[in-house]
Amino acid sequence: MALPKRKTSKARKRKRRTHWKLSAPNVIECKQCHQPKLPHRACPNCGYYKGRPVYIPKDYQ
Ligand SMILES: [Zn+2]
């Protein structure tokens, strides 16, 4: 395994981590029940994805 020749300095480490940020998750509205949901995932509220039911959630009416 490759071994670093020099120890990473505090300044170098801190400069690298200036770009390390937490981003907020992208949330969209469900077309079926108009609840907020994550894109490319079945809705956790109504179980719909792409206009058709994928699964029936436990506590759905
Ligand atoms: Zn929904």
N, CA, C, O and the ligand as a Tripos MOL2 file, in Angstrom:
@<TRIPOS>MOLECULE
protein
  245   243    62     0     0
PROTEIN
NO_CHARGES

@<TRIPOS>ATOM
      1 N           0.8410   -1.1960    0.0000 N.3       1 MET1
      2 CA          0.0000    0.0000    0.0000 C.3       1 MET1
      3 C           0.8730    1.2410    0.0000 C.2       1 MET1
      4 O           1.9210    1.2760    0.6440 O.2       1 MET1
      5 N           0.4320    2.2580   -0.7270 N.am      2 ALA2
      6 CA          1.1950    3.5120   -0.7980 C.3       2 ALA2
      7 C           1.2200    4.2010    0.5540 C.2       2 ALA2
      8 O           0.2250    4.2250    1.2780 O.2       2 ALA2
      9 N           2.3760    4.7590    0.8790 N.am      3 LEU3
     10 CA          2.5410    5.4340    2.1650 C.3       3 LEU3
     11 C           2.8880    6.9060    1.9390 C.2       3 LEU3
     12 O           3.7840    7.2000    1.1480 O.2       3 LEU3
     13 N           2.2080    7.8350    2.6070 N.am      4 PRO4
     14 CA          2.5310    9.2520    2.3980 C.3       4 PRO4
     15 C           3.9250    9.5710    2.8990 C.2       4 PRO4
     16 O           4.3400    9.0910    3.9540 O.2       4 PRO4
     17 N           4.6480   10.3840    2.1390 N.am      5 LYS5
     18 CA          6.0260   10.7380    2.4980 C.3       5 LYS5
     19 C           6.0480   11.7540    3.6310 C.2       5 LYS5
     20 O           6.9260   11.7380    4.4930 O.2       5 LYS5
     21 N           5.0470   12.6440    3.6020 N.am      6 ARG6
     22 CA          4.9860   13.7160    4.6000 C.3       6 ARG6
     23 C           3.6760   13.6710    5.3720 C.2       6 ARG6
     24 O           2.6380   13.2590    4.8550 O.2       6 ARG6
     25 N           3.7530   14.0990    6.6030 N.am      7 LYS7
     26 CA          2.5450   14.2420    7.4140 C.3       7 LYS7
     27 C           1.7110   15.3950    6.8540 C.2       7 LYS7
     28 O           2.2560   16.4410    6.5000 O.2       7 LYS7
     29 N           0.3820   15.2060    6.7730 N.am      8 THR8
     30 CA         -0.4880   16.2910    6.3070 C.3       8 THR8
     31 C          -0.5460   17.3560    7.3990 C.2       8 THR8
     32 O          -0.9290   17.0820    8.5360 O.2       8 THR8
     33 N          -0.1570   18.5770    7.0290 N.am      9 SER9
     34 CA         -0.1200   19.6680    8.0080 C.3       9 SER9
     35 C          -1.5230   20.0910    8.4080 C.2       9 SER9
     36 O          -2.4870   19.8230    7.6910 O.2       9 SER9
     37 N          -1.6350   20.7470    9.5440 N.am     10 LYS10
     38 CA         -2.9290   21.2460   10.0260 C.3      10 LYS10
     39 C          -3.5550   22.1760    8.9870 C.2      10 LYS10
     40 O          -4.7520   22.1030    8.7110 O.2      10 LYS10
     41 N          -2.7170   23.0580    8.4140 N.am     11 ALA11
     42 CA         -3.2170   24.0250    7.4250 C.3      11 ALA11
     43 C          -3.7580   23.3110    6.1920 C.2      11 ALA11
     44 O          -4.8230   23.6640    5.6850 O.2      11 ALA11
     45 N          -3.0150   22.2920    5.7030 N.am     12 ARG12
     46 CA         -3.4450   21.5630    4.5060 C.3      12 ARG12
     47 C          -4.7610   20.8160    4.7730 C.2      12 ARG12
     48 O          -5.6820   20.8290    3.9560 O.2      12 ARG12
     49 N          -4.8170   20.1780    5.9250 N.am     13 LYS13
     50 CA         -6.0250   19.4370    6.3070 C.3      13 LYS13
     51 C          -7.2190   20.3820    6.3980 C.2      13 LYS13
     52 O          -8.3020   20.0750    5.8990 O.2      13 LYS13
     53 N          -7.0120   21.5470    7.0450 N.am     14 ARG14
     54 CA         -8.1100   22.5040    7.2360 C.3      14 ARG14
     55 C          -8.5540   23.1150    5.9180 C.2      14 ARG14
     56 O          -9.7430   23.3590    5.7120 O.2      14 ARG14
     57 N          -7.5960   23.3620    5.0190 N.am     15 LYS15
     58 CA         -7.9370   23.9130    3.6920 C.3      15 LYS15
     59 C          -8.7840   22.9160    2.9230 C.2      15 LYS15
     60 O          -9.7530   23.2990    2.2670 O.2      15 LYS15
     61 N          -8.4230   21.6320    2.9980 N.am     16 ARG16
     62 CA         -9.1760   20.5840    2.3030 C.3      16 ARG16
     63 C         -10.6030   20.5280    2.8260 C.2      16 ARG16
     64 O         -11.5460   20.3500    2.0560 O.2      16 ARG16
     65 N         -10.7580   20.6770    4.1220 N.am     17 ARG17
     66 CA        -12.0840   20.5360    4.7330 C.3      17 ARG17
     67 C         -12.9640   21.7780    4.6040 C.2      17 ARG17
     68 O         -14.1020   21.7700    5.0740 O.2      17 ARG17
     69 N         -12.4700   22.8330    3.9840 N.am     18 THR18
     70 CA        -13.3240   24.0060    3.7610 C.3      18 THR18
     71 C         -14.4360   23.6680    2.7650 C.2      18 THR18
     72 O         -15.4780   24.3240    2.7590 O.2      18 THR18
     73 N         -14.2210   22.6470    1.9210 N.am     19 HIS19
     74 CA        -15.2190   22.2570    0.9190 C.3      19 HIS19
     75 C         -16.1350   21.1470    1.4200 C.2      19 HIS19
     76 O         -17.0450   20.7090    0.7150 O.2      19 HIS19
     77 N         -15.8840   20.7020    2.6400 N.am     20 TRP20
     78 CA        -16.6550   19.5970    3.2040 C.3      20 TRP20
     79 C         -17.8490   20.1710    3.9510 C.2      20 TRP20
     80 O         -17.7370   20.5760    5.1080 O.2      20 TRP20
     81 N         -18.9890   20.2000    3.2780 N.am     21 LYS21
     82 CA        -20.1810   20.7940    3.8840 C.3      21 LYS21
     83 C         -21.3540   19.8370    3.7820 C.2      21 LYS21
     84 O         -21.3930   18.9530    2.9260 O.2      21 LYS21
     85 N         -22.2940   20.0350    4.6650 N.am     22 LEU22
     86 CA        -23.5240   19.2420    4.6510 C.3      22 LEU22
     87 C         -24.5520   19.9850    3.7960 C.2      22 LEU22
     88 O         -24.7860   21.1770    3.9930 O.2      22 LEU22
     89 N         -25.1710   19.2640    2.8360 N.am     23 SER23
     90 CA        -26.1770   19.8990    1.9840 C.3      23 SER23
     91 C         -27.5670   19.4100    2.3820 C.2      23 SER23
     92 O         -27.7440   18.2610    2.7890 O.2      23 SER23
     93 N         -28.5290   20.2860    2.2590 N.am     24 ALA24
     94 CA        -29.9100   19.9410    2.6170 C.3      24 ALA24
     95 C         -30.4750   18.9700    1.5870 C.2      24 ALA24
     96 O         -30.1950   19.1210    0.3980 O.2      24 ALA24
     97 N         -31.2750   17.9600    2.0120 N.am     25 PRO25
     98 CA        -31.8200   17.0120    1.0400 C.3      25 PRO25
     99 C         -32.8380   17.6740    0.1100 C.2      25 PRO25
    100 O         -33.6060   18.5420    0.5270 O.2      25 PRO25
    101 N         -32.8300   17.2530   -1.1450 N.am     26 ASN26
    102 CA        -33.7480   17.7910   -2.1470 C.3      26 ASN26
    103 C         -35.1260   17.1670   -1.9310 C.2      26 ASN26
    104 O         -35.2920   15.9510   -2.0280 O.2      26 ASN26
    105 N         -36.0980   18.0070   -1.6420 N.am     27 VAL27
    106 CA        -37.4480   17.5230   -1.3460 C.3      27 VAL27
    107 C         -38.4180   18.0270   -2.4050 C.2      27 VAL27
    108 O         -38.4100   19.2110   -2.7430 O.2      27 VAL27
    109 N         -39.2540   17.1360   -2.9310 N.am     28 ILE28
    110 CA        -40.2780   17.5170   -3.9140 C.3      28 ILE28
    111 C         -41.6580   17.1560   -3.3690 C.2      28 ILE28
    112 O         -41.7870   16.4490   -2.3690 O.2      28 ILE28
    113 N         -42.6860   17.6610   -4.0540 N.am     29 GLU29
    114 CA        -44.0540   17.3890   -3.6150 C.3      29 GLU29
    115 C         -44.5920   16.1580   -4.3330 C.2      29 GLU29
    116 O         -44.4080   16.0100   -5.5410 O.2      29 GLU29
    117 N         -45.2600   15.2720   -3.5900 N.am     30 CYS30
    118 CA        -45.8630   14.0790   -4.1810 C.3      30 CYS30
    119 C         -47.0450   14.4810   -5.0540 C.2      30 CYS30
    120 O         -47.8950   15.2640   -4.6290 O.2      30 CYS30
    121 N         -47.1020   13.9430   -6.2860 N.am     31 LYS31
    122 CA        -48.1800   14.2860   -7.2100 C.3      31 LYS31
    123 C         -49.5140   13.7070   -6.7530 C.2      31 LYS31
    124 O         -50.5740   14.2270   -7.1010 O.2      31 LYS31
    125 N         -49.4600   12.6360   -5.9790 N.am     32 GLN32
    126 CA        -50.6710   11.9360   -5.5510 C.3      32 GLN32
    127 C         -51.3010   12.5870   -4.3140 C.2      32 GLN32
    128 O         -52.4890   12.9080   -4.3200 O.2      32 GLN32
    129 N         -50.5140   12.7780   -3.2640 N.am     33 CYS33
    130 CA        -51.0800   13.2710   -2.0010 C.3      33 CYS33
    131 C         -50.5470   14.6490   -1.6060 C.2      33 CYS33
    132 O         -50.9410   15.1990   -0.5780 O.2      33 CYS33
    133 N         -49.6460   15.2050   -2.4290 N.am     34 HIS34
    134 CA        -49.0910   16.5500   -2.2230 C.3      34 HIS34
    135 C         -48.3420   16.6870   -0.9040 C.2      34 HIS34
    136 O         -48.3110   17.7620   -0.3040 O.2      34 HIS34
    137 N         -47.7440   15.5960   -0.4630 N.am     35 GLN35
    138 CA        -46.9010   15.6350    0.7220 C.3      35 GLN35
    139 C         -45.4490   15.7590    0.2570 C.2      35 GLN35
    140 O         -45.1290   15.3200   -0.8480 O.2      35 GLN35
    141 N         -44.5670   16.3410    1.0620 N.am     36 PRO36
    142 CA        -43.1600   16.4000    0.6570 C.3      36 PRO36
    143 C         -42.5340   15.0070    0.6760 C.2      36 PRO36
    144 O         -42.7490   14.2200    1.5980 O.2      36 PRO36
    145 N         -41.7550   14.7260   -0.3660 N.am     37 LYS37
    146 CA        -41.0660   13.4360   -0.4500 C.3      37 LYS37
    147 C         -39.7540   13.5920   -1.1920 C.2      37 LYS37
    148 O         -39.5210   14.6100   -1.8440 O.2      37 LYS37
    149 N         -38.8990   12.5880   -1.0960 N.am     38 LEU38
    150 CA        -37.6110   12.6190   -1.7830 C.3      38 LEU38
    151 C         -37.8000   12.2030   -3.2380 C.2      38 LEU38
    152 O         -38.6150   11.3240   -3.5150 O.2      38 LEU38
    153 N         -37.0660   12.8130   -4.1820 N.am     39 PRO39
    154 CA        -37.1930   12.4230   -5.5780 C.3      39 PRO39
    155 C         -36.6580   11.0130   -5.8450 C.2      39 PRO39
    156 O         -35.7560   10.5480   -5.1490 O.2      39 PRO39
    157 N         -37.2100   10.3400   -6.8460 N.am     40 HIS40
    158 CA        -36.8330    8.9850   -7.2790 C.3      40 HIS40
    159 C         -37.1160    7.9220   -6.2210 C.2      40 HIS40
    160 O         -36.5080    6.8520   -6.2140 O.2      40 HIS40
    161 N         -38.0680    8.2460   -5.3130 N.am     41 ARG41
    162 CA        -38.4600    7.2770   -4.2960 C.3      41 ARG41
    163 C         -39.9740    7.2530   -4.1950 C.2      41 ARG41
    164 O         -40.6370    8.2670   -4.4180 O.2      41 ARG41
    165 N         -40.5240    6.0780   -3.8550 N.am     42 ALA42
    166 CA        -41.9570    5.9730   -3.6470 C.3      42 ALA42
    167 C         -42.3320    6.8420   -2.4500 C.2      42 ALA42
    168 O         -41.5600    6.9670   -1.4990 O.2      42 ALA42
    169 N         -43.5200    7.4410   -2.5030 N.am     43 CYS43
    170 CA        -43.9560    8.3450   -1.4420 C.3      43 CYS43
    171 C         -44.1700    7.5640   -0.1440 C.2      43 CYS43
    172 O         -44.8710    6.5520   -0.1530 O.2      43 CYS43
    173 N         -43.5880    8.0050    0.9650 N.am     44 PRO44
    174 CA        -43.7820    7.2800    2.2270 C.3      44 PRO44
    175 C         -45.1960    7.4230    2.7780 C.2      44 PRO44
    176 O         -45.6160    6.6290    3.6200 O.2      44 PRO44
    177 N         -45.9450    8.4450    2.3030 N.am     45 ASN45
    178 CA        -47.3040    8.6870    2.8090 C.3      45 ASN45
    179 C         -48.3470    7.8280    2.0840 C.2      45 ASN45
    180 O         -49.1460    7.1550    2.7350 O.2      45 ASN45
    181 N         -48.3490    7.8440    0.7290 N.am     46 CYS46
    182 CA        -49.3890    7.1320   -0.0250 C.3      46 CYS46
    183 C         -48.8420    5.9130   -0.7740 C.2      46 CYS46
    184 O         -49.6260    5.1230   -1.3000 O.2      46 CYS46
    185 N         -47.5310    5.7440   -0.8350 N.am     47 GLY47
    186 CA        -46.9550    4.5780   -1.5110 C.3      47 GLY47
    187 C         -46.9830    4.6480   -3.0200 C.2      47 GLY47
    188 O         -46.7730    3.6310   -3.6810 O.2      47 GLY47
    189 N         -47.2360    5.8210   -3.5930 N.am     48 TYR48
    190 CA        -47.3080    5.9600   -5.0440 C.3      48 TYR48
    191 C         -45.9570    6.3490   -5.6160 C.2      48 TYR48
    192 O         -45.1830    7.0750   -4.9930 O.2      48 TYR48
    193 N         -45.6920    5.8530   -6.8100 N.am     49 TYR49
    194 CA        -44.5210    6.2910   -7.5670 C.3      49 TYR49
    195 C         -44.8840    6.2880   -9.0410 C.2      49 TYR49
    196 O         -45.4170    5.3000   -9.5460 O.2      49 TYR49
    197 N         -44.6010    7.3890   -9.7400 N.am     50 LYS50
    198 CA        -44.9190    7.5690  -11.1590 C.3      50 LYS50
    199 C         -46.4100    7.3260  -11.4390 C.2      50 LYS50
    200 O         -46.7630    6.7070  -12.4430 O.2      50 LYS50
    201 N         -47.2720    7.8130  -10.5550 N.am     51 GLY51
    202 CA        -48.7110    7.7710  -10.7540 C.3      51 GLY51
    203 C         -49.3820    6.4390  -10.5130 C.2      51 GLY51
    204 O         -50.5640    6.2850  -10.8220 O.2      51 GLY51
    205 N         -48.6610    5.4670   -9.9680 N.am     52 ARG52
    206 CA        -49.2990    4.1810   -9.6600 C.3      52 ARG52
    207 C         -48.8140    3.6900   -8.2910 C.2      52 ARG52
    208 O         -47.7010    4.0060   -7.8690 O.2      52 ARG52
    209 N         -49.6780    2.8990   -7.5900 N.am     53 PRO53
    210 CA        -49.2670    2.4450   -6.2550 C.3      53 PRO53
    211 C         -48.1760    1.3860   -6.3280 C.2      53 PRO53
    212 O         -48.2690    0.4380   -7.1070 O.2      53 PRO53
    213 N         -47.1740    1.5500   -5.5340 N.am     54 VAL54
    214 CA        -46.0510    0.6030   -5.4760 C.3      54 VAL54
    215 C         -46.1960   -0.2800   -4.2300 C.2      54 VAL54
    216 O         -45.9010   -1.4750   -4.2630 O.2      54 VAL54
    217 N         -46.6490    0.3220   -3.1500 N.am     55 TYR55
    218 CA        -46.9220   -0.4440   -1.9220 C.3      55 TYR55
    219 C         -47.9740    0.3030   -1.1160 C.2      55 TYR55
    220 O         -48.2000    1.4920   -1.3420 O.2      55 TYR55
    221 N         -48.6180   -0.3800   -0.1800 N.am     56 ILE56
    222 CA        -49.6270    0.2520    0.6770 C.3      56 ILE56
    223 C         -49.0130    0.4950    2.0590 C.2      56 ILE56
    224 O         -48.7050   -0.4480    2.7870 O.2      56 ILE56
    225 N         -48.8410    1.7770    2.4080 N.am     57 PRO57
    226 CA        -48.2690    2.0750    3.7210 C.3      57 PRO57
    227 C         -49.1820    1.5930    4.8440 C.2      57 PRO57
    228 O         -50.4010    1.5280    4.6840 O.2      57 PRO57
    229 N         -48.5720    1.2520    5.9910 N.am     58 LYS58
    230 CA        -49.3040    0.6800    7.1240 C.3      58 LYS58
    231 C         -50.4220    1.5970    7.6220 C.2      58 LYS58
    232 O         -51.5560    1.1570    7.8100 O.2      58 LYS58
    233 N         -50.0900    2.8850    7.8340 N.am     59 ASP59
    234 CA        -51.0810    3.8000    8.4150 C.3      59 ASP59
    235 C         -51.6610    4.7420    7.3550 C.2      59 ASP59
    236 O         -51.6040    5.9620    7.5090 O.2      59 ASP59
    237 N         -52.2170    4.1770    6.2850 N.am     60 TYR60
    238 CA        -52.8290    5.0070    5.2440 C.3      60 TYR60
    239 C         -54.3340    4.7770    5.2710 C.2      60 TYR60
    240 O         -54.8190    3.7870    4.7230 O.2      60 TYR60
    241 N         -55.0620    5.6640    5.8900 N.am     61 GLN61
    242 CA        -56.5220    5.6470    6.0780 C.3      61 GLN61
    243 C         -57.0580    4.2540    6.4250 C.2      61 GLN61
    244 O         -58.2630    4.0850    6.6110 O.2      61 GLN61
    245 ZN        -47.9060   10.5900   -1.7790 Zn       62 ZN62
@<TRIPOS>BOND
     1     1     2 1
     2     2     3 1
     3     3     4 2
     4     3     5 am
     5     5     6 1
     6     6     7 1
     7     7     8 2
     8     7     9 am
     9     9    10 1
    10    10    11 1
    11    11    12 2
    12    11    13 am
    13    13    14 1
    14    14    15 1
    15    15    16 2
    16    15    17 am
    17    17    18 1
    18    18    19 1
    19    19    20 2
    20    19    21 am
    21    21    22 1
    22    22    23 1
    23    23    24 2
    24    23    25 am
    25    25    26 1
    26    26    27 1
    27    27    28 2
    28    27    29 am
    29    29    30 1
    30    30    31 1
    31    31    32 2
    32    31    33 am
    33    33    34 1
    34    34    35 1
    35    35    36 2
    36    35    37 am
    37    37    38 1
    38    38    39 1
    39    39    40 2
    40    39    41 am
    41    41    42 1
    42    42    43 1
    43    43    44 2
    44    43    45 am
    45    45    46 1
    46    46    47 1
    47    47    48 2
    48    47    49 am
    49    49    50 1
    50    50    51 1
    51    51    52 2
    52    51    53 am
    53    53    54 1
    54    54    55 1
    55    55    56 2
    56    55    57 am
    57    57    58 1
    58    58    59 1
    59    59    60 2
    60    59    61 am
    61    61    62 1
    62    62    63 1
    63    63    64 2
    64    63    65 am
    65    65    66 1
    66    66    67 1
    67    67    68 2
    68    67    69 am
    69    69    70 1
    70    70    71 1
    71    71    72 2
    72    71    73 am
    73    73    74 1
    74    74    75 1
    75    75    76 2
    76    75    77 am
    77    77    78 1
    78    78    79 1
    79    79    80 2
    80    79    81 am
    81    81    82 1
    82    82    83 1
    83    83    84 2
    84    83    85 am
    85    85    86 1
    86    86    87 1
    87    87    88 2
    88    87    89 am
    89    89    90 1
    90    90    91 1
    91    91    92 2
    92    91    93 am
    93    93    94 1
    94    94    95 1
    95    95    96 2
    96    95    97 am
    97    97    98 1
    98    98    99 1
    99    99   100 2
   100    99   101 am
   101   101   102 1
   102   102   103 1
   103   103   104 2
   104   103   105 am
   105   105   106 1
   106   106   107 1
   107   107   108 2
   108   107   109 am
   109   109   110 1
   110   110   111 1
   111   111   112 2
   112   111   113 am
   113   113   114 1
   114   114   115 1
   115   115   116 2
   116   115   117 am
   117   117   118 1
   118   118   119 1
   119   119   120 2
   120   119   121 am
   121   121   122 1
   122   122   123 1
   123   123   124 2
   124   123   125 am
   125   125   126 1
   126   126   127 1
   127   127   128 2
   128   127   129 am
   129   129   130 1
   130   130   131 1
   131   131   132 2
   132   131   133 am
   133   133   134 1
   134   134   135 1
   135   135   136 2
   136   135   137 am
   137   137   138 1
   138   138   139 1
   139   139   140 2
   140   139   141 am
   141   141   142 1
   142   142   143 1
   143   143   144 2
   144   143   145 am
   145   145   146 1
   146   146   147 1
   147   147   148 2
   148   147   149 am
   149   149   150 1
   150   150   151 1
   151   151   152 2
   152   151   153 am
   153   153   154 1
   154   154   155 1
   155   155   156 2
   156   155   157 am
   157   157   158 1
   158   158   159 1
   159   159   160 2
   160   159   161 am
   161   161   162 1
   162   162   163 1
   163   163   164 2
   164   163   165 am
   165   165   166 1
   166   166   167 1
   167   167   168 2
   168   167   169 am
   169   169   170 1
   170   170   171 1
   171   171   172 2
   172   171   173 am
   173   173   174 1
   174   174   175 1
   175   175   176 2
   176   175   177 am
   177   177   178 1
   178   178   179 1
   179   179   180 2
   180   179   181 am
   181   181   182 1
   182   182   183 1
   183   183   184 2
   184   183   185 am
   185   185   186 1
   186   186   187 1
   187   187   188 2
   188   187   189 am
   189   189   190 1
   190   190   191 1
   191   191   192 2
   192   191   193 am
   193   193   194 1
   194   194   195 1
   195   195   196 2
   196   195   197 am
   197   197   198 1
   198   198   199 1
   199   199   200 2
   200   199   201 am
   201   201   202 1
   202   202   203 1
   203   203   204 2
   204   203   205 am
   205   205   206 1
   206   206   207 1
   207   207   208 2
   208   207   209 am
   209   209   210 1
   210   210   211 1
   211   211   212 2
   212   211   213 am
   213   213   214 1
   214   214   215 1
   215   215   216 2
   216   215   217 am
   217   217   218 1
   218   218   219 1
   219   219   220 2
   220   219   221 am
   221   221   222 1
   222   222   223 1
   223   223   224 2
   224   223   225 am
   225   225   226 1
   226   226   227 1
   227   227   228 2
   228   227   229 am
   229   229   230 1
   230   230   231 1
   231   231   232 2
   232   231   233 am
   233   233   234 1
   234   234   235 1
   235   235   236 2
   236   235   237 am
   237   237   238 1
   238   238   239 1
   239   239   240 2
   240   239   241 am
   241   241   242 1
   242   242   243 1
   243   243   244 2
@<TRIPOS>SUBSTRUCTURE
     1 MET1         2 RESIDUE 1 A MET
     2 ALA2         6 RESIDUE 1 A ALA
     3 LEU3        10 RESIDUE 1 A LEU
     4 PRO4        14 RESIDUE 1 A PRO
     5 LYS5        18 RESIDUE 1 A LYS
     6 ARG6        22 RESIDUE 1 A ARG
     7 LYS7        26 RESIDUE 1 A LYS
     8 THR8        30 RESIDUE 1 A THR
     9 SER9        34 RESIDUE 1 A SER
    10 LYS10       38 RESIDUE 1 A LYS
    11 ALA11       42 RESIDUE 1 A ALA
    12 ARG12       46 RESIDUE 1 A ARG
    13 LYS13       50 RESIDUE 1 A LYS
    14 ARG14       54 RESIDUE 1 A ARG
    15 LYS15       58 RESIDUE 1 A LYS
    16 ARG16       62 RESIDUE 1 A ARG
    17 ARG17       66 RESIDUE 1 A ARG
    18 THR18       70 RESIDUE 1 A THR
    19 HIS19       74 RESIDUE 1 A HIS
    20 TRP20       78 RESIDUE 1 A TRP
    21 LYS21       82 RESIDUE 1 A LYS
    22 LEU22       86 RESIDUE 1 A LEU
    23 SER23       90 RESIDUE 1 A SER
    24 ALA24       94 RESIDUE 1 A ALA
    25 PRO25       98 RESIDUE 1 A PRO
    26 ASN26      102 RESIDUE 1 A ASN
    27 VAL27      106 RESIDUE 1 A VAL
    28 ILE28      110 RESIDUE 1 A ILE
    29 GLU29      114 RESIDUE 1 A GLU
    30 CYS30      118 RESIDUE 1 A CYS
    31 LYS31      122 RESIDUE 1 A LYS
    32 GLN32      126 RESIDUE 1 A GLN
    33 CYS33      130 RESIDUE 1 A CYS
    34 HIS34      134 RESIDUE 1 A HIS
    35 GLN35      138 RESIDUE 1 A GLN
    36 PRO36      142 RESIDUE 1 A PRO
    37 LYS37      146 RESIDUE 1 A LYS
    38 LEU38      150 RESIDUE 1 A LEU
    39 PRO39      154 RESIDUE 1 A PRO
    40 HIS40      158 RESIDUE 1 A HIS
    41 ARG41      162 RESIDUE 1 A ARG
    42 ALA42      166 RESIDUE 1 A ALA
    43 CYS43      170 RESIDUE 1 A CYS
    44 PRO44      174 RESIDUE 1 A PRO
    45 ASN45      178 RESIDUE 1 A ASN
    46 CYS46      182 RESIDUE 1 A CYS
    47 GLY47      186 RESIDUE 1 A GLY
    48 TYR48      190 RESIDUE 1 A TYR
    49 TYR49      194 RESIDUE 1 A TYR
    50 LYS50      198 RESIDUE 1 A LYS
    51 GLY51      202 RESIDUE 1 A GLY
    52 ARG52      206 RESIDUE 1 A ARG
    53 PRO53      210 RESIDUE 1 A PRO
    54 VAL54      214 RESIDUE 1 A VAL
    55 TYR55      218 RESIDUE 1 A TYR
    56 ILE56      222 RESIDUE 1 A ILE
    57 PRO57      226 RESIDUE 1 A PRO
    58 LYS58      230 RESIDUE 1 A LYS
    59 ASP59      234 RESIDUE 1 A ASP
    60 TYR60      238 RESIDUE 1 A TYR
    61 GLN61      242 RESIDUE 1 A GLN
    62 ZN62       245 GROUP 0 **** ****
